[in-house]
Amino acid sequence: MRTPLTELIGVRHPVVQTGMGWVAGPRLVSATAEAGGLGILASATMTYDELEPAVKEVKGRTDKPFGVNLRADAEDADRRVELLIRERVKVASFALAPRKELIAKLKDEGIVVVPSVGAARHAEKVASWGADAVVVQGGEGGGHTGGVATTLLLPSVLDAVDIPVVAAGGFFDGRGLAAALAYGAAGVAMGTRFLLTKESTVPDAVKRAYLERGLADTVVTRKVDGMPHRVLRTDLVDSLERSGNVTGLLRAVRNAARFRKLTGVSWRSMVTEGLAMKRSGDRTWAQVLMAANTPMLLRAGLVKGDTDAGVLASGQVVGMLTDLPSVAELIEGMVTDARARIAELGKL
């Protein structure tokens, strides 16, 4: 299925597996690449010393194009960009807007730059800086999300820019892919659907916890890290919602210490990144401090399998999912179904 996205990157199908922290590792990314989609390796939860062998492992598993998700505000962002250039990674994706000079450096080396955006004005900004495509996620999506549904956000971005737009938030099957293409998108990106595949390294017990949920079993909370965050509704999340601001800040400080110990990042680096977050957006100091909660709470659930002590990011699509296909089965099934539905529309 050829679209501007597949032409730009050189993949067979317009399906993107998002760079989910603690989830999108070499096994999932390489499986997506081998199945013809674009797999994105999550680096925000990796040290540089972990990222380098992870990139090499993906390259050892597949010769197909793949991407790496970067944090533009990370202290070692420039070093990570150099790694992508050296290893000839095809795509650099960004969860937050990349710096203009980073885009230029990557593009000069032939790397496709694909930031994620949550508003048309953000898409216009990164497009003017030279971004090759954008991923736009509506409020249905998991993790950090906005309040506008994909059905409204997607056309607003499509009207604002003339680069390929990838739709995210609420997609999980061929019907969604066909609908996104009908809007004018160049493909779809999915997180929760790829988390619930055989190649995902999320513990089986956690996968079962996801599959048991209904459409109303996610909630958008600010008590994880101060920003709107869509997660599964659990006892822990309910307790976070009831907790006061002081309790949340104390928890964030403890989690910052745990994250520093786990990754080897210095306190100085964490403070530097916090200052960068404050300067680059509209986060309050409380939100900057609470950002330390995210990686540790997600790790407890998605890596250690502790659903009582961890937070489980999830899109609303979780209520529609009942199986754990292989990545190849997922992508081939989506594309086949989308083709059939598009053909049926042609008969109208």
C-alpha positions as a Markdown table, in Angstrom:
| # | Residue | x | y | z |
|---|---|---|---|---|
| 1 | Met | 0.0 | 0.0 | 0.0 |
| 2 | Arg | 1.9 | 3.0 | -1.3 |
| 3 | Thr | 1.4 | 6.5 | 0.2 |
| 4 | Pro | 3.6 | 9.6 | 0.6 |
| 5 | Leu | 4.8 | 8.1 | 3.9 |
| 6 | Thr | 5.9 | 4.8 | 2.4 |
| 7 | Glu | 7.6 | 6.7 | -0.5 |
| 8 | Leu | 9.4 | 9.0 | 1.9 |
| 9 | Ile | 10.8 | 6.2 | 4.2 |
| 10 | Gly | 10.9 | 3.2 | 1.9 |
| 11 | Val | 8.6 | 0.9 | 3.9 |
| 12 | Arg | 5.9 | -1.3 | 2.4 |
| 13 | His | 2.9 | -0.3 | 4.5 |
| 14 | Pro | 1.8 | 3.0 | 6.0 |
| 15 | Val | 1.7 | 1.7 | 9.5 |
| 16 | Val | 3.9 | 3.1 | 12.3 |
| 17 | Gln | 4.7 | 1.5 | 15.7 |
| 18 | Thr | 5.3 | 4.4 | 18.1 |
| 19 | Gly | 8.3 | 4.8 | 20.3 |
| 20 | Met | 6.8 | 3.7 | 23.6 |
| 21 | Gly | 9.1 | 4.0 | 26.6 |
| 22 | Trp | 10.0 | 0.6 | 28.1 |
| 23 | Val | 8.0 | -1.1 | 25.4 |
| 24 | Ala | 9.5 | -0.3 | 21.9 |
| 25 | Gly | 12.7 | -2.3 | 22.2 |
| 26 | Pro | 14.7 | -4.1 | 19.5 |
| 27 | Arg | 12.5 | -7.1 | 19.2 |
| 28 | Leu | 9.3 | -5.2 | 18.6 |
| 29 | Val | 10.9 | -2.6 | 16.3 |
| 30 | Ser | 12.6 | -5.2 | 14.1 |
| 31 | Ala | 9.4 | -7.3 | 13.9 |
| 32 | Thr | 7.5 | -4.2 | 12.7 |
| 33 | Ala | 10.2 | -3.4 | 10.1 |
| 34 | Glu | 10.2 | -7.0 | 8.9 |
| 35 | Ala | 6.4 | -6.9 | 8.5 |
| 36 | Gly | 6.7 | -3.8 | 6.3 |
| 37 | Gly | 5.8 | -1.1 | 8.8 |
| 38 | Leu | 7.9 | 1.6 | 10.5 |
| 39 | Gly | 9.1 | 0.6 | 13.9 |
| 40 | Ile | 10.3 | 3.3 | 16.3 |
| 41 | Leu | 12.9 | 2.5 | 18.9 |
| 42 | Ala | 12.2 | 4.3 | 22.2 |
| 43 | Ser | 15.3 | 6.0 | 23.5 |
| 44 | Ala | 13.9 | 8.3 | 26.2 |
| 45 | Thr | 14.1 | 5.5 | 28.8 |
| 46 | Met | 17.5 | 4.4 | 27.7 |
| 47 | Thr | 21.0 | 5.7 | 28.6 |
| 48 | Tyr | 23.3 | 6.4 | 25.6 |
| 49 | Asp | 25.2 | 3.3 | 26.5 |
| 50 | Glu | 22.0 | 1.3 | 26.2 |
| 51 | Leu | 20.8 | 3.0 | 23.0 |
| 52 | Glu | 23.9 | 2.2 | 21.0 |
| 53 | Pro | 23.7 | -1.6 | 21.4 |
| 54 | Ala | 19.9 | -1.4 | 20.9 |
| 55 | Val | 20.3 | 0.3 | 17.6 |
| 56 | Lys | 22.9 | -2.3 | 16.6 |
| 57 | Glu | 20.6 | -5.1 | 17.7 |
| 58 | Val | 17.8 | -3.9 | 15.5 |
| 59 | Lys | 20.2 | -3.6 | 12.5 |
| 60 | Gly | 21.3 | -7.2 | 13.3 |
| 61 | Arg | 17.7 | -8.4 | 13.2 |
| 62 | Thr | 16.5 | -6.6 | 10.0 |
| 63 | Asp | 17.9 | -4.7 | 7.1 |
| 64 | Lys | 14.6 | -2.7 | 6.7 |
| 65 | Pro | 14.2 | 1.0 | 7.6 |
| 66 | Phe | 13.4 | 1.9 | 11.2 |
| 67 | Gly | 13.5 | 4.9 | 13.4 |
| 68 | Val | 14.6 | 6.1 | 16.8 |
| 69 | Asn | 12.6 | 8.4 | 19.1 |
| 70 | Leu | 14.6 | 11.2 | 20.7 |
| 71 | Arg | 14.1 | 13.8 | 23.4 |
| 72 | Ala | 15.3 | 17.1 | 22.0 |
| 73 | Asp | 15.7 | 18.5 | 25.6 |
| 74 | Ala | 18.0 | 15.6 | 26.7 |
| 75 | Glu | 21.4 | 16.8 | 27.8 |
| 76 | Asp | 23.0 | 14.3 | 25.4 |
| 77 | Ala | 20.6 | 14.9 | 22.5 |
| 78 | Asp | 23.5 | 16.0 | 20.1 |
| 79 | Arg | 25.4 | 12.8 | 21.0 |
| 80 | Arg | 22.4 | 10.7 | 20.2 |
| 81 | Val | 21.9 | 12.4 | 16.9 |
| 82 | Glu | 25.5 | 11.6 | 16.0 |
| 83 | Leu | 24.8 | 8.0 | 16.8 |
| 84 | Leu | 21.8 | 8.0 | 14.4 |
| 85 | Ile | 24.0 | 9.5 | 11.7 |
| 86 | Arg | 26.8 | 7.1 | 12.3 |
| 87 | Glu | 24.5 | 4.1 | 12.2 |
| 88 | Arg | 22.6 | 5.4 | 9.3 |
| 89 | Val | 19.2 | 5.1 | 11.0 |
| 90 | Lys | 16.5 | 6.1 | 8.5 |
| 91 | Val | 14.1 | 8.1 | 10.8 |
| 92 | Ala | 14.4 | 10.4 | 13.8 |
| 93 | Ser | 11.2 | 10.9 | 15.6 |
| 94 | Phe | 10.5 | 13.4 | 18.4 |
| 95 | Ala | 7.8 | 13.3 | 21.1 |
| 96 | Leu | 8.5 | 17.0 | 21.8 |
| 97 | Ala | 9.4 | 19.6 | 19.1 |
| 98 | Pro | 13.0 | 19.2 | 18.1 |
| 99 | Arg | 15.3 | 22.2 | 17.9 |
| 100 | Lys | 15.6 | 23.8 | 14.5 |
| 101 | Glu | 19.3 | 23.1 | 14.3 |
| 102 | Leu | 18.8 | 19.4 | 15.1 |
| 103 | Ile | 16.4 | 19.1 | 12.2 |
| 104 | Ala | 18.9 | 20.7 | 9.9 |
| 105 | Lys | 21.7 | 18.5 | 11.0 |
| 106 | Leu | 19.7 | 15.3 | 10.6 |
| 107 | Lys | 18.4 | 16.3 | 7.2 |
| 108 | Asp | 21.8 | 17.2 | 6.0 |
| 109 | Glu | 22.8 | 13.5 | 6.7 |
| 110 | Gly | 19.7 | 12.2 | 4.8 |
| 111 | Ile | 17.8 | 11.2 | 8.0 |
| 112 | Val | 14.0 | 11.7 | 7.8 |
| 113 | Val | 12.7 | 13.8 | 10.6 |
| 114 | Val | 9.2 | 13.1 | 12.0 |
| 115 | Pro | 8.1 | 15.0 | 15.1 |
| 116 | Ser | 4.8 | 14.3 | 16.9 |
| 117 | Val | 2.5 | 17.3 | 17.3 |
| 118 | Gly | -0.8 | 18.0 | 19.1 |
| 119 | Ala | -2.0 | 21.1 | 17.3 |
| 120 | Ala | -2.0 | 22.6 | 13.8 |
| 121 | Arg | 0.2 | 25.5 | 14.9 |
| 122 | His | 2.9 | 23.0 | 16.1 |
| 123 | Ala | 2.8 | 21.2 | 12.8 |
| 124 | Glu | 3.2 | 24.5 | 10.9 |
| 125 | Lys | 6.2 | 25.4 | 13.1 |
| 126 | Val | 8.1 | 22.2 | 12.6 |
| 127 | Ala | 7.2 | 22.1 | 8.9 |
| 128 | Ser | 8.7 | 25.6 | 8.5 |
| 129 | Trp | 11.9 | 24.2 | 10.2 |
| 130 | Gly | 12.2 | 21.5 | 7.6 |
| 131 | Ala | 10.4 | 18.5 | 9.2 |
| 132 | Asp | 9.7 | 15.8 | 6.6 |
| 133 | Ala | 6.4 | 14.6 | 8.1 |
| 134 | Val | 4.5 | 14.8 | 11.3 |
| 135 | Val | 2.5 | 12.4 | 13.5 |
| 136 | Val | -0.6 | 14.0 | 15.0 |
| 137 | Gln | -2.3 | 12.3 | 18.0 |
| 138 | Gly | -5.8 | 13.0 | 19.0 |
| 139 | Gly | -7.2 | 12.8 | 22.5 |
| 140 | Glu | -8.0 | 9.1 | 22.2 |
| 141 | Gly | -4.3 | 8.2 | 22.3 |
| 142 | Gly | -2.5 | 6.9 | 25.2 |
| 143 | Gly | 0.3 | 8.6 | 27.2 |
| 144 | His | 0.6 | 12.3 | 27.0 |
| 145 | Thr | -2.4 | 13.6 | 25.0 |
| 146 | Gly | -4.6 | 16.6 | 24.3 |
| 147 | Gly | -8.3 | 17.2 | 24.5 |
| 148 | Val | -9.2 | 17.3 | 20.8 |
| 149 | Ala | -10.4 | 14.1 | 19.1 |
| 150 | Thr | -8.5 | 12.8 | 16.1 |
| 151 | Thr | -11.5 | 13.3 | 13.8 |
| 152 | Leu | -11.1 | 17.1 | 14.3 |
| 153 | Leu | -7.4 | 17.4 | 15.0 |
| 154 | Leu | -6.3 | 15.4 | 11.9 |
| 155 | Pro | -8.1 | 17.6 | 9.3 |
| 156 | Ser | -7.0 | 20.8 | 11.0 |
| 157 | Val | -3.3 | 19.6 | 10.6 |
| 158 | Leu | -3.9 | 18.4 | 7.0 |
| 159 | Asp | -5.2 | 21.8 | 6.1 |
| 160 | Ala | -2.2 | 23.5 | 7.8 |
| 161 | Val | 0.8 | 21.7 | 6.2 |
| 162 | Asp | 1.7 | 20.2 | 2.9 |
| 163 | Ile | 4.0 | 17.4 | 4.3 |
| 164 | Pro | 2.9 | 13.9 | 5.0 |
| 165 | Val | 0.7 | 13.6 | 8.1 |
| 166 | Val | 0.4 | 10.4 | 10.1 |
| 167 | Ala | -2.7 | 10.0 | 12.2 |
| 168 | Ala | -2.5 | 8.6 | 15.7 |
| 169 | Gly | -5.0 | 8.2 | 18.5 |
| 170 | Gly | -7.9 | 5.6 | 18.2 |
| 171 | Phe | -6.5 | 3.4 | 15.4 |
| 172 | Phe | -6.2 | -0.4 | 15.7 |
| 173 | Asp | -7.5 | -2.1 | 12.5 |
| 174 | Gly | -8.1 | -1.8 | 8.8 |
| 175 | Arg | -11.2 | 0.3 | 9.1 |
| 176 | Gly | -9.2 | 3.0 | 10.9 |
| 177 | Leu | -6.4 | 2.8 | 8.3 |
| 178 | Ala | -8.9 | 3.3 | 5.5 |
| 179 | Ala | -10.6 | 6.1 | 7.3 |
| 180 | Ala | -7.3 | 7.9 | 7.9 |
| 181 | Leu | -6.3 | 7.6 | 4.3 |
| 182 | Ala | -9.8 | 8.9 | 3.3 |
| 183 | Tyr | -9.1 | 12.0 | 5.5 |
| 184 | Gly | -5.9 | 12.6 | 3.5 |
| 185 | Ala | -3.4 | 11.1 | 6.0 |
| 186 | Ala | -0.4 | 9.2 | 4.7 |
| 187 | Gly | -0.7 | 6.5 | 7.3 |
| 188 | Val | -1.5 | 5.6 | 10.9 |
| 189 | Ala | 0.6 | 5.3 | 14.1 |
| 190 | Met | -0.4 | 3.0 | 16.9 |
| 191 | Gly | 0.9 | 2.4 | 20.4 |
| 192 | Thr | -1.5 | 0.3 | 22.5 |
| 193 | Arg | -2.2 | -2.0 | 19.6 |
| 194 | Phe | 1.5 | -2.8 | 19.2 |
| 195 | Leu | 1.9 | -3.2 | 22.9 |
| 196 | Leu | -0.6 | -6.0 | 22.7 |
| 197 | Thr | 1.3 | -8.2 | 20.3 |
| 198 | Lys | 3.3 | -11.4 | 20.7 |
| 199 | Glu | 6.6 | -9.5 | 20.1 |
| 200 | Ser | 5.9 | -6.9 | 22.8 |
| 201 | Thr | 8.1 | -7.6 | 25.8 |
| 202 | Val | 5.4 | -6.4 | 28.3 |
| 203 | Pro | 4.8 | -9.1 | 30.8 |
| 204 | Asp | 1.9 | -11.5 | 29.9 |
| 205 | Ala | 0.1 | -10.7 | 33.1 |
| 206 | Val | 0.1 | -7.0 | 32.2 |
| 207 | Lys | -1.1 | -7.8 | 28.7 |
| 208 | Arg | -4.0 | -9.7 | 30.2 |
| 209 | Ala | -4.8 | -6.7 | 32.4 |
| 210 | Tyr | -5.1 | -4.6 | 29.3 |
| 211 | Leu | -7.3 | -7.1 | 27.4 |
| 212 | Glu | -9.7 | -7.2 | 30.3 |
| 213 | Arg | -10.5 | -3.5 | 30.0 |
| 214 | Gly | -13.5 | -1.8 | 28.4 |
| 215 | Leu | -13.9 | 1.4 | 26.5 |
| 216 | Ala | -14.5 | 3.4 | 29.7 |
| 217 | Asp | -11.5 | 2.0 | 31.6 |
| 218 | Thr | -9.0 | 4.7 | 30.7 |
| 219 | Val | -8.7 | 8.1 | 32.4 |
| 220 | Val | -6.8 | 11.3 | 31.6 |
| 221 | Thr | -4.9 | 12.4 | 34.7 |
| 222 | Arg | -2.5 | 15.1 | 35.6 |
| 223 | Lys | -1.4 | 13.4 | 38.8 |
| 224 | Val | 1.3 | 11.3 | 37.1 |
| 225 | Asp | 3.6 | 14.1 | 35.9 |
| 226 | Gly | 1.5 | 17.3 | 35.9 |
| 227 | Met | 0.6 | 16.9 | 32.2 |
| 228 | Pro | -2.6 | 15.3 | 30.7 |
| 229 | His | -1.7 | 11.6 | 30.6 |
| 230 | Arg | -4.1 | 8.8 | 29.4 |
| 231 | Val | -3.7 | 5.7 | 31.4 |
| 232 | Leu | -5.6 | 2.6 | 32.5 |
| 233 | Arg | -7.8 | 3.3 | 35.5 |
| 234 | Thr | -6.3 | 1.4 | 38.4 |
| 235 | Asp | -6.4 | 1.6 | 42.2 |
| 236 | Leu | -3.0 | 3.4 | 42.0 |
| 237 | Val | -4.3 | 5.9 | 39.6 |
| 238 | Asp | -7.4 | 6.5 | 41.7 |
| 239 | Ser | -5.2 | 7.1 | 44.7 |
| 240 | Leu | -3.0 | 9.5 | 42.7 |
| 241 | Glu | -6.1 | 11.4 | 41.7 |
| 242 | Arg | -7.1 | 11.7 | 45.4 |
| 243 | Ser | -3.6 | 12.8 | 46.5 |
| 244 | Gly | -2.7 | 16.4 | 47.2 |
| 245 | Asn | 0.0 | 18.4 | 45.5 |
| 246 | Val | 2.5 | 18.1 | 48.3 |
| 247 | Thr | 2.2 | 14.3 | 48.2 |
| 248 | Gly | 2.7 | 14.3 | 44.4 |
| 249 | Leu | 5.9 | 16.4 | 44.7 |
| 250 | Leu | 7.4 | 14.2 | 47.4 |
| 251 | Arg | 6.7 | 11.1 | 45.2 |
| 252 | Ala | 8.3 | 12.9 | 42.3 |
| 253 | Val | 11.5 | 13.6 | 44.2 |
| 254 | Arg | 11.7 | 9.9 | 45.3 |
| 255 | Asn | 11.2 | 8.8 | 41.7 |
| 256 | Ala | 13.8 | 11.2 | 40.4 |
| 257 | Ala | 16.3 | 9.6 | 42.8 |
| 258 | Arg | 15.3 | 6.1 | 41.6 |
| 259 | Phe | 15.5 | 7.1 | 37.9 |
| 260 | Arg | 19.0 | 8.7 | 38.5 |
| 261 | Lys | 20.2 | 5.5 | 40.1 |
| 262 | Leu | 18.8 | 3.3 | 37.4 |
| 263 | Thr | 20.1 | 5.2 | 34.4 |
| 264 | Gly | 23.3 | 6.7 | 35.9 |
| 265 | Val | 22.2 | 10.2 | 34.9 |
| 266 | Ser | 23.7 | 12.8 | 37.2 |
| 267 | Trp | 21.6 | 15.2 | 39.4 |
| 268 | Arg | 23.2 | 18.0 | 37.4 |
| 269 | Ser | 22.0 | 16.5 | 34.1 |
| 270 | Met | 18.5 | 16.0 | 35.5 |
| 271 | Val | 18.4 | 19.6 | 36.6 |
| 272 | Thr | 19.7 | 20.8 | 33.2 |
| 273 | Glu | 16.9 | 18.8 | 31.5 |
| 274 | Gly | 14.3 | 20.2 | 33.9 |
| 275 | Leu | 15.4 | 23.7 | 33.1 |
| 276 | Ala | 15.2 | 22.9 | 29.4 |
| 277 | Met | 11.7 | 21.6 | 29.8 |
| 278 | Lys | 10.7 | 24.8 | 31.7 |
| 279 | Arg | 12.1 | 27.0 | 28.9 |
| 280 | Ser | 10.7 | 25.0 | 26.0 |
| 281 | Gly | 7.1 | 24.9 | 27.1 |
| 282 | Asp | 4.5 | 26.1 | 29.5 |
| 283 | Arg | 5.2 | 23.7 | 32.3 |
| 284 | Thr | 5.2 | 25.0 | 35.8 |
| 285 | Trp | 8.0 | 24.2 | 38.2 |
| 286 | Ala | 5.7 | 21.6 | 39.9 |
| 287 | Gln | 5.1 | 19.9 | 36.5 |
| 288 | Val | 8.8 | 19.9 | 35.8 |
| 289 | Leu | 9.5 | 18.2 | 39.2 |
| 290 | Met | 6.6 | 15.7 | 38.6 |
| 291 | Ala | 8.0 | 14.7 | 35.2 |
| 292 | Ala | 10.3 | 12.4 | 37.2 |
| 293 | Asn | 7.3 | 10.2 | 38.0 |
| 294 | Thr | 6.6 | 9.1 | 34.4 |
| 295 | Pro | 9.6 | 6.8 | 33.6 |
| 296 | Met | 9.6 | 5.1 | 37.0 |
| 297 | Leu | 5.8 | 4.6 | 37.3 |
| 298 | Leu | 5.6 | 3.2 | 33.7 |
| 299 | Arg | 8.6 | 1.0 | 34.3 |
| 300 | Ala | 7.0 | -0.6 | 37.4 |
| 301 | Gly | 4.0 | -1.6 | 35.3 |
| 302 | Leu | 5.3 | -2.2 | 31.8 |
| 303 | Val | 8.7 | -3.8 | 32.7 |
| 304 | Lys | 8.3 | -5.3 | 36.2 |
| 305 | Gly | 4.7 | -6.2 | 35.8 |
| 306 | Asp | 3.6 | -4.6 | 39.0 |
| 307 | Thr | 0.1 | -3.3 | 38.2 |
| 308 | Asp | -0.4 | -2.3 | 41.8 |
| 309 | Ala | 2.7 | 0.0 | 41.9 |
| 310 | Gly | 2.9 | 1.1 | 38.3 |
| 311 | Val | 1.0 | 3.2 | 35.8 |
| 312 | Leu | -0.1 | 1.7 | 32.5 |
| 313 | Ala | -0.3 | 4.1 | 29.6 |
| 314 | Ser | -3.2 | 3.2 | 27.2 |
| 315 | Gly | -5.3 | 4.6 | 24.4 |
| 316 | Gln | -9.0 | 4.3 | 24.5 |
| 317 | Val | -8.7 | 1.5 | 21.8 |
| 318 | Val | -7.9 | -0.9 | 24.6 |
| 319 | Gly | -11.6 | -1.5 | 25.0 |
| 320 | Met | -11.7 | -2.8 | 21.4 |
| 321 | Leu | -8.8 | -5.2 | 21.7 |
| 322 | Thr | -9.3 | -8.9 | 22.5 |
| 323 | Asp | -6.3 | -10.7 | 21.0 |
| 324 | Leu | -2.5 | -10.8 | 20.9 |
| 325 | Pro | -1.5 | -11.2 | 17.2 |
| 326 | Ser | 2.0 | -11.3 | 15.9 |
| 327 | Val | 3.2 | -8.0 | 14.5 |
| 328 | Ala | 3.1 | -9.6 | 11.0 |
| 329 | Glu | -0.5 | -10.8 | 11.4 |
| 330 | Leu | -1.5 | -7.4 | 12.7 |
| 331 | Ile | 0.0 | -5.3 | 9.9 |
| 332 | Glu | -1.0 | -7.7 | 7.0 |
| 333 | Gly | -4.5 | -8.0 | 8.4 |
| 334 | Met | -4.9 | -4.2 | 8.7 |
| 335 | Val | -3.7 | -3.6 | 5.2 |
| 336 | Thr | -5.8 | -6.4 | 3.6 |
| 337 | Asp | -8.9 | -5.1 | 5.4 |
| 338 | Ala | -8.2 | -1.5 | 4.5 |
| 339 | Arg | -7.8 | -2.4 | 0.8 |
| 340 | Ala | -11.1 | -4.3 | 0.9 |
| 341 | Arg | -12.9 | -1.4 | 2.5 |
| 342 | Ile | -11.5 | 1.2 | 0.1 |
| 343 | Ala | -12.6 | -1.1 | -2.8 |
| 344 | Glu | -16.1 | -1.2 | -1.4 |
| 345 | Leu | -16.2 | 2.6 | -1.2 |
| 346 | Gly | -15.2 | 2.7 | -4.8 |
| 347 | Lys | -18.5 | 0.9 | -5.7 |
| 348 | Leu | -20.7 | 3.6 | -4.1 |
